[in-house]
């Protein structure tokens, strides 16, 4: 005669299925978010330079990108010249370096226009980004 039923046994192992499900969902979310972060970068065909400096990273800077079509981006977000001028004039400190990124086929006049806007706002420290 059996007094203890087989279904009433104590569970001595941890069920890993819910844990694996959660980890897979987190992994999928991470992969999707990483894809959006990478796609957010503005693709530019930067000019080459034999004397380019590598390894310099500046924590606080203003990055202005100019595409071949003349579109302007401020820290990866599209902006017009008027909006750029307003934004730069509102800056409290004027010693922040401006990183200029431009497609190698961009008209030089577009680059000069952006530099003029920066100089009117009192910014005089520039870094021109190139590839080596």
C-alpha positions in Angstrom: 0.0 0.0 0.0 1.4 3.4 -1.1 0.6 6.5 1.1 2.6 9.1 -0.9 1.5 9.9 -4.4 4.2 10.4 -7.1 2.8 13.8 -8.0 3.4 15.1 -4.4 7.2 14.7 -4.6 9.3 17.7 -3.7 10.7 19.5 -6.7 14.5 19.4 -6.3 15.5 21.0 -9.7 15.0 24.5 -10.9 12.9 24.9 -14.1 15.2 26.8 -16.5 12.7 27.3 -19.2 11.3 30.7 -17.9 14.8 31.9 -17.3 15.9 31.0 -20.9 12.8 32.7 -22.3 13.6 36.0 -20.4 17.2 35.9 -21.5 16.2 35.4 -25.2 13.7 38.3 -25.0 16.4 40.6 -23.5 18.9 39.5 -26.2 16.4 40.3 -29.0 15.7 43.8 -27.4 19.4 44.4 -27.2 20.0 43.4 -30.9 17.1 45.6 -32.1 18.3 48.6 -30.0 21.9 48.2 -31.2 20.7 48.2 -34.8 18.9 51.5 -34.4 22.0 53.0 -32.7 24.2 52.0 -35.6 21.7 53.2 -38.3 21.5 56.6 -36.6 25.0 57.5 -37.7 25.3 59.9 -40.6 27.3 58.2 -43.4 29.8 60.5 -44.9 32.6 59.8 -47.3 35.3 61.7 -45.3 38.3 63.0 -47.1 41.7 61.3 -46.6 44.6 62.9 -44.9 48.2 61.6 -44.5 48.8 63.7 -41.4 45.5 63.0 -39.6 45.8 62.6 -35.8 44.2 59.5 -34.4 43.1 58.6 -30.9 42.0 62.0 -29.8 38.6 62.0 -28.1 37.1 65.1 -26.6 34.3 64.5 -24.2 32.4 67.8 -24.7 32.2 69.0 -28.3 29.7 70.1 -30.9 29.7 67.9 -34.0 28.5 69.4 -37.2 28.1 67.2 -40.2 27.6 68.4 -43.8 26.4 66.0 -46.4 27.2 66.3 -50.1 23.7 67.6 -50.7 24.3 70.5 -48.3 22.2 69.1 -45.5 23.5 70.1 -42.0 23.4 67.9 -38.9 24.1 69.0 -35.4 25.1 66.1 -33.2 23.5 63.6 -35.7 20.2 65.5 -35.9 19.1 67.5 -39.0 19.1 71.3 -38.6 18.8 74.4 -40.8 21.4 77.2 -40.9 19.0 79.5 -39.1 18.4 76.9 -36.3 22.2 76.3 -36.1 22.9 80.0 -35.7 20.2 80.2 -32.9 21.6 77.2 -31.1 25.2 78.3 -31.2 24.4 81.8 -29.9 22.6 80.3 -26.9 25.8 78.4 -25.8 27.1 79.6 -22.4 30.7 78.6 -23.0 32.4 79.6 -26.2 35.6 77.5 -25.8 33.8 74.2 -26.8 35.5 72.7 -29.9 33.5 72.3 -33.0 34.1 69.0 -34.9 33.4 69.6 -38.6 32.6 66.5 -40.6 32.0 66.8 -44.3 31.6 64.5 -47.3 34.7 64.8 -49.5 32.5 65.9 -52.4 30.7 68.7 -50.5 30.9 72.2 -52.0 33.5 74.2 -50.1 31.0 77.1 -49.9 28.7 74.9 -47.7 31.6 74.3 -45.3 32.5 78.0 -45.2 28.9 78.9 -44.5 28.9 76.7 -41.4 32.3 78.1 -40.2 30.9 81.6 -40.7 27.9 80.7 -38.5 30.2 79.3 -35.8 32.5 82.4 -35.9 29.5 84.7 -35.6 28.5 82.8 -32.5 32.0 83.3 -31.0 33.3 79.7 -31.6 36.9 79.7 -32.8 38.1 76.2 -31.9 37.7 73.7 -34.8 38.6 70.1 -35.4 38.2 68.9 -39.0 37.5 65.2 -39.1 39.2 63.1 -41.8 40.3 59.5 -42.3 43.8 58.3 -42.5 
